[in-house]
């Protein structure tokens, strides 16, 4: 017996009163019949026409775009980007929102995740409820800061560069990305055609004049001769091994933070905002208060950003162990910190490598896990090391809140939490929590 297919509601429109902001760059609304909508391109308190973009009659909730604003919020501004809006580029969530209001919305999301997933009020988390802008990002309403030093351009069927639409593989061709850093924009990626290429990653180091593009050809595609508006290194993703190979120029870019230079190879991870690395190092070190002779751990250490900062502060009698899963990042970290013999970098997953080290105690710990968080097992292991303080760097407030709950179960609570708007006009936010053992 075949079941009837459920009816799609895509394209249906509802007039709704918009409720609170939710994690993910949208707000919550309800139809007259009580159906929950996650609505983009709107603000709390607005009255809008919401057009369904995803969902069926049986769906637990529906996704929608605000296609007409009937009663606007006082925090609304005209979106400065012509490619922002319903059905267009999905890179930005809050182009239509005043800068100060964007930070308030992010603060509300953090507070809601802390309450719901960790059972903590802002006061209990040691947080004043604010989200701090990065230095240089305070711009007038109607403008956006050009902060993104790494941009992944998707290439459409005609070879034009663009950005993905929200929750879609479709490409929105663009001629300029307003949030791209000047070093990315000056490459002129959008001006030329990219036949046989699937994507172009553009990287403009903020700690040097290094520029890099990483090309991913379509299956069977040939690599074009790359002539851009500025000198640039070129790398490509191999079709068979999916590894990154140098075509010409340096296979890395050089970044600066906390007075040190860091090599970041093959399009590897580095904070995207020019001020992010220094901002986070400062917050972590102020919270941990390292002492000479400390034994420190830097988990998910990347190319060694926090390990380098820790090593400078624990001195010759201290020690730092970094653990990172990416083989290339470990090579870079070892290169970057080769002058510090008190630093050791191990390659592998934290949950696998840390038990093998047989380290049974540590004085201070930094962890900067991927978006999914560290997880209960890793948190339990870290709590067992008896660290004086633990710094948790998080790019996702939901993962942070879940892990804070696990830490509380193991006897650690946040003594301080700070939030930074290192991704303006998007819903993303960076947090630093400093944990101490209860009692």
C-alpha positions as CSV (number, residue, x, y, z in Angstrom):
1,X,0.0,0.0,0.0
2,X,1.5,3.3,-1.1
3,X,1.2,6.3,1.0
4,X,0.2,9.6,-0.4
5,X,3.1,12.1,-0.9
6,X,2.9,15.0,1.5
7,X,2.0,18.3,0.0
8,X,4.9,20.8,-0.4
9,X,4.2,24.3,1.0
10,X,7.0,26.0,-0.9
11,X,5.7,29.2,-2.3
12,X,2.8,29.6,0.1
13,X,2.6,33.0,1.8
14,X,1.5,34.0,5.3
15,X,1.2,37.4,7.0
16,X,2.9,37.0,10.4
17,X,4.0,38.9,13.4
18,X,7.8,38.1,13.9
19,X,8.9,36.9,17.2
20,X,12.4,36.4,18.8
21,X,15.7,35.8,17.0
22,X,16.8,32.2,16.8
23,X,20.2,30.5,16.3
24,X,21.0,30.4,12.5
25,X,20.3,33.9,11.2
26,X,16.5,33.9,11.3
27,X,13.6,34.8,13.5
28,X,10.7,32.7,14.8
29,X,7.1,33.4,13.8
30,X,3.8,31.4,13.8
31,X,1.0,31.3,11.4
32,X,-2.6,31.8,12.6
33,X,-2.9,28.0,12.9
34,X,0.2,27.8,15.0
35,X,2.7,26.5,12.4
36,X,6.3,27.5,13.3
37,X,8.2,29.5,10.7
38,X,11.9,30.2,10.7
39,X,12.0,33.5,8.7
40,X,15.0,35.2,7.2
41,X,15.4,38.8,6.1
42,X,13.3,40.1,9.0
43,X,13.6,41.4,12.6
44,X,11.8,40.8,15.9
45,X,8.6,42.8,16.2
46,X,8.1,43.3,12.4
47,X,5.0,42.3,10.5
48,X,5.8,40.7,7.2
49,X,4.6,38.6,4.4
50,X,6.6,35.3,4.7
51,X,7.0,33.1,1.7
52,X,7.8,29.4,2.4
53,X,11.1,28.2,1.0
54,X,11.3,24.7,2.6
55,X,8.7,22.5,4.2
56,X,5.7,20.2,3.7
57,X,2.3,19.8,5.4
58,X,3.8,17.3,7.8
59,X,7.0,19.2,8.6
60,X,7.8,20.1,12.2
61,X,8.6,23.6,11.1
62,X,8.8,25.6,7.9
63,X,11.6,27.9,6.5
64,X,10.6,31.2,4.9
65,X,11.8,34.5,3.6
66,X,10.2,37.8,4.4
67,X,9.3,39.0,0.9
68,X,7.4,42.1,2.0
69,X,7.7,44.2,5.2
70,X,4.4,45.6,6.4
71,X,5.6,47.1,9.7
72,X,9.4,47.6,9.9
73,X,11.6,47.6,13.0
74,X,13.4,50.7,14.0
75,X,16.6,48.7,13.6
76,X,16.0,48.0,9.9
77,X,18.2,49.7,7.2
78,X,18.2,49.2,3.5
79,X,20.6,46.4,2.7
80,X,23.7,48.0,1.1
81,X,24.5,44.9,-0.9
82,X,22.5,44.4,-4.2
83,X,22.9,40.7,-3.9
84,X,21.4,40.4,-0.4
85,X,17.7,39.5,0.0
86,X,15.2,36.7,-0.5
87,X,16.4,34.1,-3.1
88,X,19.8,35.8,-3.5
89,X,23.3,35.3,-1.9
90,X,23.2,33.4,1.4
91,X,26.5,34.7,2.7
92,X,25.1,37.4,5.0
93,X,22.2,37.2,7.4
94,X,21.9,40.7,8.8
95,X,22.6,43.2,5.9
96,X,19.3,44.8,6.7
97,X,20.1,45.4,10.3
98,X,21.9,48.3,12.1
99,X,25.4,47.3,13.4
100,X,24.5,47.8,17.1
101,X,21.3,45.8,16.6
102,X,23.2,42.9,15.0
103,X,25.3,42.6,18.1
104,X,22.2,42.7,20.3
105,X,20.7,39.9,18.3
106,X,23.8,37.8,18.6
107,X,23.8,38.4,22.3
108,X,20.2,37.2,22.5
109,X,21.1,34.0,20.7
110,X,24.0,33.3,23.1
111,X,21.8,34.0,26.1
112,X,19.1,31.7,24.8
113,X,21.6,28.8,24.0
114,X,23.2,29.2,27.5
115,X,19.8,29.0,29.2
116,X,18.4,26.2,27.1
117,X,21.4,23.9,26.7
118,X,23.6,24.8,29.8
119,X,21.0,26.0,32.3
120,X,23.0,29.2,32.8
121,X,22.0,32.8,33.0
122,X,24.4,35.4,31.6
123,X,25.4,36.2,35.2
124,X,26.1,32.6,36.1
125,X,28.3,32.3,33.0
126,X,30.3,35.4,34.0
127,X,29.0,37.3,31.0
128,X,27.8,40.9,30.9
129,X,25.5,40.2,27.9
130,X,27.4,42.3,25.3
131,X,29.0,41.3,22.0
132,X,32.1,43.4,21.4
133,X,32.8,44.7,17.9
134,X,36.3,44.2,16.5
135,X,38.6,47.1,16.2
136,X,37.9,49.2,13.1
137,X,34.5,47.6,12.5
138,X,32.3,50.4,13.8
139,X,30.8,51.7,10.6
140,X,27.7,53.9,10.1
141,X,24.3,52.3,9.5
142,X,23.9,51.4,5.9
143,X,27.6,50.4,5.5
144,X,29.3,47.1,6.2
145,X,33.0,46.5,7.2
146,X,35.2,44.7,4.6
147,X,36.6,42.1,6.9
148,X,36.5,38.7,5.2
149,X,40.1,37.7,4.3
150,X,39.1,34.3,2.9
151,X,36.3,34.0,0.4
152,X,35.2,30.8,-1.4
153,X,33.7,31.7,-4.8
154,X,31.4,29.2,-6.5
155,X,31.5,29.1,-10.3
156,X,28.3,28.9,-12.3
157,X,27.7,26.9,-15.5
158,X,28.8,29.9,-17.6
159,X,32.1,30.3,-15.7
160,X,31.1,33.3,-13.7
161,X,32.2,33.7,-10.1
162,X,29.5,34.1,-7.4
163,X,28.4,32.9,-4.0
164,X,26.0,30.2,-3.0
165,X,22.4,31.0,-2.3
166,X,21.1,30.2,1.2
167,X,20.8,26.4,1.8
168,X,21.4,25.8,-1.9
169,X,24.0,24.7,-4.4
170,X,22.7,27.4,-6.8
171,X,25.1,30.2,-7.5
172,X,24.4,34.0,-7.3
173,X,26.8,35.7,-9.7
174,X,28.3,38.8,-8.2
175,X,30.6,41.6,-9.3
176,X,31.8,42.5,-5.8
177,X,31.4,41.2,-2.3
178,X,31.0,44.0,0.2
179,X,32.4,42.1,3.2
180,X,35.5,40.8,1.3
181,X,38.7,42.3,2.6
182,X,40.4,44.7,0.2
183,X,43.2,42.2,-0.4
184,X,40.6,39.7,-1.7
185,X,38.7,42.3,-3.8
186,X,41.9,43.6,-5.4
187,X,42.5,40.1,-7.0
188,X,39.6,40.7,-9.4
189,X,38.2,37.1,-9.1
190,X,34.7,38.3,-10.2
191,X,36.0,40.1,-13.3
192,X,37.2,37.1,-15.2
193,X,35.7,33.8,-16.4
194,X,36.6,30.5,-14.9
195,X,35.8,27.8,-17.5
196,X,36.1,24.2,-16.2
197,X,36.5,25.4,-12.6
198,X,34.0,24.5,-9.8
199,X,35.3,26.9,-7.1
200,X,37.9,29.5,-6.4
201,X,39.1,30.1,-2.8
202,X,40.7,33.5,-2.5
203,X,43.0,34.2,0.5
204,X,44.5,37.6,1.4
205,X,46.8,37.4,4.4
206,X,46.4,40.2,6.9
207,X,49.8,39.7,8.4
208,X,51.7,40.1,5.1
209,X,51.1,41.0,1.4
210,X,50.7,37.2,0.5
211,X,47.8,36.4,-1.8
212,X,46.7,33.0,-2.7
213,X,44.0,31.3,-4.8
214,X,43.0,27.6,-4.5
215,X,41.3,26.2,-7.6
216,X,39.0,23.2,-7.6
217,X,38.5,22.0,-11.3
218,X,35.3,20.4,-12.4
219,X,35.6,16.6,-13.0
220,X,38.0,16.3,-16.0
221,X,38.4,20.1,-16.1
222,X,41.7,21.6,-17.2
223,X,43.4,24.3,-15.1
224,X,43.3,27.8,-16.8
225,X,46.3,30.1,-16.9
226,X,45.6,32.4,-14.0
227,X,46.3,36.1,-14.6
228,X,44.8,38.2,-11.8
229,X,45.1,41.9,-10.9
230,X,47.7,41.3,-8.2
231,X,50.6,38.9,-7.7
232,X,49.2,35.7,-6.3
233,X,50.2,32.1,-5.6
234,X,48.1,29.4,-7.2
235,X,47.2,26.0,-5.8
236,X,44.8,23.4,-7.1
237,X,42.8,20.6,-5.6
238,X,43.6,17.2,-7.1
239,X,40.7,15.4,-8.7
240,X,41.8,11.9,-7.6
241,X,43.3,12.5,-4.2
242,X,41.5,15.7,-3.2
243,X,44.8,17.0,-1.9
244,X,46.0,20.6,-2.5
245,X,48.9,20.9,-4.9
246,X,51.1,23.9,-5.7
247,X,50.9,25.3,-9.2
248,X,53.2,28.3,-8.7
249,X,54.2,30.6,-6.0
250,X,54.4,29.9,-2.2
251,X,52.3,27.0,-1.0
252,X,51.5,29.1,2.2
253,X,50.6,32.6,3.4
254,X,52.2,34.4,6.3
255,X,50.0,35.7,9.1
256,X,50.9,37.7,12.2
257,X,49.5,37.5,15.8
258,X,50.8,38.2,19.2
259,X,54.1,39.4,17.8
260,X,54.9,36.1,15.9
261,X,54.7,35.2,12.3
262,X,52.7,32.0,11.4
263,X,53.0,30.1,8.2
264,X,49.6,28.8,7.0
265,X,49.9,26.3,4.2
266,X,47.6,25.0,1.5
267,X,44.6,27.1,2.3
268,X,44.7,25.9,5.9
269,X,42.7,27.3,8.8
270,X,43.3,30.8,10.1
271,X,40.8,33.2,11.6
272,X,39.0,35.1,8.8
273,X,38.7,38.5,10.4
274,X,42.0,40.5,10.4
275,X,41.7,41.3,14.1
276,X,40.4,37.9,15.2
277,X,43.7,36.2,16.0
278,X,45.0,39.0,18.2
279,X,41.6,39.5,19.8
280,X,41.2,35.9,20.8
281,X,44.8,35.4,22.0
282,X,44.4,38.5,24.2
283,X,41.1,37.3,25.7
284,X,42.5,33.7,26.3
285,X,45.7,34.9,27.9
286,X,43.9,37.4,30.1
287,X,41.5,34.7,31.3
288,X,44.1,31.9,31.8
289,X,46.8,34.1,33.5
290,X,49.6,31.7,32.6
291,X,52.5,31.4,35.1
292,X,56.1,30.6,34.6
293,X,56.6,26.9,34.7
294,X,53.0,26.0,33.8
295,X,52.2,22.8,31.9
296,X,49.8,23.9,29.2
297,X,47.7,22.1,26.6
298,X,46.6,23.6,23.3
299,X,43.9,21.3,21.8
300,X,42.7,21.5,18.2
301,X,45.8,23.8,17.9
302,X,45.8,24.4,14.1
303,X,49.1,26.1,13.1
304,X,50.0,26.8,16.7
305,X,48.4,30.2,17.4
306,X,47.6,29.6,21.1
307,X,50.6,27.2,21.6
308,X,52.9,30.0,20.6
309,X,51.3,32.5,22.9
310,X,51.3,30.1,25.8
311,X,55.0,29.1,25.3
312,X,56.1,32.8,25.4
313,X,54.3,33.1,28.8
314,X,55.1,29.8,30.6
315,X,58.9,30.4,30.1
316,X,61.8,28.0,29.7
317,X,60.7,25.9,32.7
318,X,57.2,25.5,31.3
319,X,55.9,23.1,28.6
320,X,53.2,23.2,26.0
321,X,51.6,20.3,24.2
322,X,49.6,21.0,21.1
323,X,47.3,18.4,19.4
324,X,45.9,18.8,15.9
325,X,44.3,16.4,13.4
326,X,45.4,18.0,10.1
327,X,48.8,16.7,9.0
328,X,49.6,19.9,7.1
329,X,48.6,22.1,10.0
330,X,50.9,20.1,12.3
331,X,53.8,20.6,9.8
332,X,53.1,24.3,9.9
333,X,52.8,24.4,13.7
334,X,56.1,22.7,14.1
335,X,57.7,25.1,11.7
336,X,56.1,28.1,13.3
337,X,57.3,27.1,16.8
338,X,60.6,25.5,16.0
339,X,62.4,28.2,18.1
340,X,60.6,27.1,21.2
341,X,61.9,23.8,22.4
342,X,59.4,23.7,25.2
343,X,56.6,23.1,22.7
344,X,55.6,19.7,21.3
345,X,53.0,19.2,18.6
346,X,51.3,15.8,18.1
347,X,49.1,14.9,15.1
348,X,45.8,13.1,15.4
349,X,42.3,13.5,16.9
350,X,42.3,14.9,20.4
351,X,40.2,12.0,21.7
352,X,42.8,9.5,20.4
353,X,46.1,11.3,21.0
354,X,45.5,12.8,24.5
355,X,45.0,9.4,26.2
356,X,48.1,8.0,24.5
357,X,50.3,10.8,25.9
358,X,49.6,9.5,29.4
359,X,49.6,13.1,30.7
360,X,47.7,12.9,34.0
361,X,47.8,16.6,34.9
362,X,47.9,20.1,33.4
363,X,47.9,23.6,34.8
364,X,46.1,25.4,32.0
365,X,44.3,24.2,28.9
366,X,43.1,25.9,25.7
367,X,40.6,24.2,23.4
368,X,39.3,25.6,20.2
369,X,37.2,22.7,18.8
370,X,35.5,22.6,15.4
371,X,31.9,23.8,15.1
372,X,30.4,20.5,16.6
373,X,32.2,21.1,19.9
374,X,34.5,18.8,22.0
375,X,31.9,16.4,23.3
376,X,31.2,14.6,26.6
377,X,34.1,12.1,26.5
378,X,36.8,14.7,25.8
379,X,35.4,17.1,28.4
380,X,35.5,14.3,31.0
381,X,39.1,13.5,30.1
382,X,40.1,17.2,30.4
383,X,38.3,17.7,33.7
384,X,40.3,14.7,35.0
385,X,43.6,16.6,34.4
386,X,42.8,19.1,37.2
387,X,43.7,22.2,35.4
388,X,43.6,25.5,37.3
389,X,41.8,27.2,34.4
390,X,40.5,26.1,31.0
391,X,39.9,28.5,28.1
392,X,37.2,27.4,25.6
393,X,37.1,29.2,22.3
394,X,33.9,28.6,20.4
395,X,32.5,29.7,17.0
396,X,29.1,28.1,17.8
397,X,27.1,29.1,20.9
398,X,25.1,25.9,20.8
399,X,28.2,23.7,20.9
400,X,29.7,25.9,23.6
401,X,26.5,25.6,25.8
402,X,26.4,21.8,25.4
403,X,30.0,21.5,26.4
404,X,29.6,23.9,29.3
405,X,26.9,21.6,30.6
406,X,29.3,18.6,30.4
407,X,32.0,20.6,32.1
408,X,29.6,21.5,34.9
409,X,28.8,17.8,35.4
410,X,32.6,17.3,35.8
411,X,33.0,20.1,38.4
412,X,34.0,23.1,36.2
413,X,31.9,26.3,35.7
414,X,32.6,29.4,33.7
415,X,34.2,32.2,35.7
416,X,34.1,34.6,32.7
417,X,32.6,34.6,29.2
418,X,33.3,37.2,26.5
419,X,31.7,37.4,23.0
420,X,33.2,39.0,19.9
421,X,31.5,40.1,16.7
422,X,34.2,38.7,14.4
423,X,31.8,37.9,11.6
424,X,29.8,41.1,11.0
425,X,26.5,41.0,9.0
426,X,26.4,37.2,9.5
427,X,24.8,35.3,12.3
428,X,28.2,33.9,13.5
429,X,29.8,35.0,16.7
430,X,33.0,34.0,18.6
431,X,33.0,33.3,22.3
432,X,35.8,32.8,24.9
433,X,34.8,31.1,28.1
434,X,37.2,30.7,31.1
435,X,36.4,27.8,33.3
436,X,37.4,27.1,36.9
437,X,36.9,24.1,39.1
438,X,33.9,24.7,41.5
439,X,35.1,25.1,45.0
